[in-house]
Amino acid sequence: MFLLCPPLPTPSRSPDRSEIVLTRGDTLSLRYTYRDYDSDCAVSIFLDRDRNPYNDNSLATVATIEHALPTGSAIREFAVATRITELAPDGSTYLCAKITDGIRTRYLYGSP
């Protein structure tokens, strides 16, 4: 189980609140919850040009977090803050989390 929660605090939002507006140098704070019953896991959060994690056109890795112990049935929360240094030239940049436990890998794109 993995849930990428909205950023905390938001640098700014578009007028219709459907997008988070970032500029280079902004600090982006993220939090997420996770659960892995039987193994450790790694979470890599990265900025992507599109919503396809398989085409190798990501912009930058925001953070990589190693969770060394299984959680059992407990749900854990984690937070990370990072400074944004790369954005797509056309203005569309997507936040993605790659979650792997060494056997399975899943991708999750965040939303505002």
N, C-alpha and C positions, 0 to 999 in steps of 0.2 A: 504494500500500500504506500502510495506517495501522493502528496498533495502539495502543489506549489501555490502558496497563498499570495495575495496581492502584496506589492511592495509596501514597506513601512519606512519612513514616511514617503509620500509620493512627491517627486520633484515638482511636477505640475501635470495637469490633465487637460486634454482637449475639451473644447466647449461642450460637446455631447457626452463627455466622460467615457468614451469608448476606447481611448488610447491614453497611454502614459507618454508624456512628452519629455524627452531627455536631450541634453546637450552634452558634448564632450566635457569631462571634468565633473559632472554631477555624481553624487554618491547615491548608489542604489542599495537600499536595504531590503533583503528578502528573508522570508521565513517559510519553513515548510514542516510538515509532519511526515513521519515515515514509520514503517513497521516491516521487519523481516524476521519471521519466526525462527529460522534455523541457521542463518549464516550472517557473516558481516556483509556490508555493502559499501559501494562508493557512489557518490553523487557528483557529477560534473555539471556545472551550470555554465551555459555558453550563449553568446549572441549569434544569431543566424540570419542570413539574408532572406531566407524564405522559410517555409514550414516543412522542409524535407531534410531530415538529419542524415540521410544516406548519400548526399551528393557532394560532400566535402567542400562546402563553400561557407563555413562558419567564419565569423569575424574575429572572435576572441573568446577565450575561456575566462569566465568571470571568477569561478571558484571551483576547486575540487576538494571534496570532503570525504574522508575515509571514516566510516562508522565501523569500529573494530569488533563490536560484539553484537550478536543477534539480540533482538528485542523481546522475543517470545510473543506473548499476546499484548504487551504494552505498546502504546503509541508514543513515540518520542517527537519532540519539537526541536528544531534547530534554526538558528538565524545567522545570517552572514551579511556583511556590508562590503561593498566594493566601489571603487571609482571607475566610471565608464570612460574608456579611452578610445574605443572604436565604435563607429556607427556606420551603417550603410550609406553610400553617397546619395541614394534616392530618398532617404529618410525612413525607409521601412526596415526595421530591425526587430527580430523576434527573440524572445527569451525562451530557452529550452533547457530542460534538465535531462541528462542521461543517467539512468539508474541501473547499476549492474551489481550482481552478487557473485560474479565469477562464472555463473552458468547461464543466467538469463539477463538480457539487457532490454530495457524499455526506455522510451522517450516520451516526454511530456512537455508540451508548449504551454507557457503561462498566458494568462489574460489579465487585463487590468482589473 
